[in-house]
Amino acid sequence: MSQQFQFLDIIFLGIIVLLLINRLRSVLGTRPSSDESVDKTQQSSQNSKIVDISEYRTIENETGAKLEHDLSASAGFEEDSEVIQNLKKIKETYPSFDLVDFMQKAPRAFEYIALAFAKGNKSDLKPLLSPNIYKSFERVIDEREQRRETAEFSLIGFKAIRLNKAEMMGSDVELTVEFETEQTNIVKDENGNIIVGNPTYIETVTDVWTLRKNMKTNDPVWILTATHNKIQA
């Protein structure tokens, strides 16, 4: 009887050993054959030679992609319009030209210049204006100071920003942009009394600005060369 129990114990232990061996194989895996090892070494060597060529695009392809990106900022023009044709020429001549970036930064430039003009800050205005525009702004600021008047400008928001014209003159590029804004404008006398405007009245104003940049320089600043108000219909 005892021999029978010993025989069953041996069988039971054998089953446990087999289960442990299978378990270890499933966790650790088996050693690859010499052929499999060579194949994996060759594959690793081949993978190390693969190069991502997306960083080596030609100038033509890169320019075309950027041009398509830029034209998305000039929606509203026909494909054969003068603006579109001029934008294509600008992009072909100066691949670094980025209309989308310009249209995103133009509102900030508008607000910065408008606030500086209202505050009479000539030092902030001078680097951003052409000599003729600066003289015009300076004259208005000086006249206000002589009358001891102060101007207050508040930009509520932009209703629309539209590209009207694009031109290339030698190494200079000029873009004309229409800013339709909601704003408040008041002028106070030396005693702080309002003589022009109403602080509670929000008016819609459309300004048309022309900005110029020499594309052969590294200076990122676009200079304001012309400005006028568009009469609301």
LINZI-V821857 format. One record per residue. N is the residue number from 1. RES is the residue in one letter. SS is DSSP state (A for helix, B for strand, O for the rest). PHI is phi in whole degrees, 0 to 359 (999 if undefined). Layout:
n res ss phi
N RES SS PHI
N RES SS PHI
This chain:
n res ss phi
1 M O 999
2 S A 295
3 Q A 297
4 Q A 296
5 F A 295
6 Q A 297
7 F A 297
8 L A 293
9 D A 297
10 I A 297
11 I A 299
12 F A 296
13 L A 295
14 G A 298
15 I A 297
16 I A 298
17 V A 298
18 L A 299
19 L A 297
20 L A 294
21 I A 297
22 N A 298
23 R A 295
24 L A 295
25 R A 297
26 S A 293
27 V A 275
28 L A 268
29 G O 81
30 T O 249
31 R O 287
32 P O 290
33 S O 287
34 S A 298
35 D A 294
36 E A 297
37 S A 296
38 V A 295
39 D A 299
40 K A 293
41 T A 295
42 Q A 297
43 Q A 297
44 S A 296
45 S A 295
46 Q A 293
47 N A 298
48 S O 291
49 K O 266
50 I O 285
51 V O 240
52 D O 283
53 I A 275
54 S A 296
55 E A 276
56 Y A 243
57 R O 292
58 T O 287
59 I A 300
60 E A 298
61 N A 294
62 E A 295
63 T A 296
64 G A 297
65 A A 295
66 K A 292
67 L A 296
68 E A 299
69 H A 296
70 D A 292
71 L A 295
72 S A 293
73 A A 272
74 S A 245
75 A O 301
76 G O 109
77 F O 256
78 E O 290
79 E O 303
80 D O 263
81 S O 291
82 E A 297
83 V A 299
84 I A 296
85 Q A 297
86 N A 292
87 L A 298
88 K A 295
89 K A 295
90 I A 298
91 K A 294
92 E A 293
93 T A 282
94 Y O 232
95 P O 301
96 S O 283
97 F O 299
98 D O 228
99 L A 292
100 V A 299
101 D A 297
102 F A 299
103 M A 293
104 Q A 282
105 K A 270
106 A A 303
107 P A 299
108 R A 292
109 A A 295
110 F A 301
111 E A 295
112 Y A 298
113 I A 291
114 A A 298
115 L A 292
116 A A 297
117 F A 294
118 A A 297
119 K A 279
120 G O 74
121 N O 272
122 K A 292
123 S A 296
124 D A 283
125 L A 283
126 K A 305
127 P O 290
128 L O 255
129 L B 240
130 S O 292
131 P A 305
132 N A 294
133 I A 294
134 Y A 299
135 K A 299
136 S A 295
137 F A 296
138 E A 298
139 R A 298
140 V A 296
141 I A 297
142 D A 296
143 E A 294
144 R A 297
145 E A 296
146 Q A 296
147 R O 273
148 R O 59
149 E O 257
150 T B 234
151 A B 251
152 E B 231
153 F B 238
154 S B 226
155 L B 270
156 I B 283
157 G B 172
158 F B 260
159 K B 271
160 A B 199
161 I B 226
162 R B 231
163 L B 275
164 N B 260
165 K B 205
166 A B 223
167 E B 221
168 M B 236
169 M B 233
170 G O 66
171 S O 269
172 D B 262
173 V B 243
174 E B 242
175 L B 238
176 T B 253
177 V B 236
178 E B 255
179 F B 252
180 E B 258
181 T B 233
182 E B 252
183 Q B 207
184 T B 239
185 N B 223
186 I B 223
187 V B 234
188 K B 244
189 D O 278
190 E O 295
191 N O 266
192 G O 86
193 N O 275
194 I B 286
195 I B 247
196 V B 219
197 G O 89
198 N O 217
199 P O 296
200 T O 262
201 Y O 260
202 I O 263
203 E B 253
204 T B 264
205 V B 235
206 T B 245
207 D B 253
208 V B 248
209 W B 243
210 T B 247
211 L B 240
212 R B 234
213 K B 216
214 N B 279
215 M O 285
216 K O 269
217 T O 254
218 N O 271
219 D O 290
220 P O 281
221 V O 283
222 W O 262
223 I B 266
224 L B 285
225 T B 249
226 A B 201
227 T B 205
228 H B 203
229 N B 270
230 K B 262
231 I O 293
232 Q O 288
233 A O 287
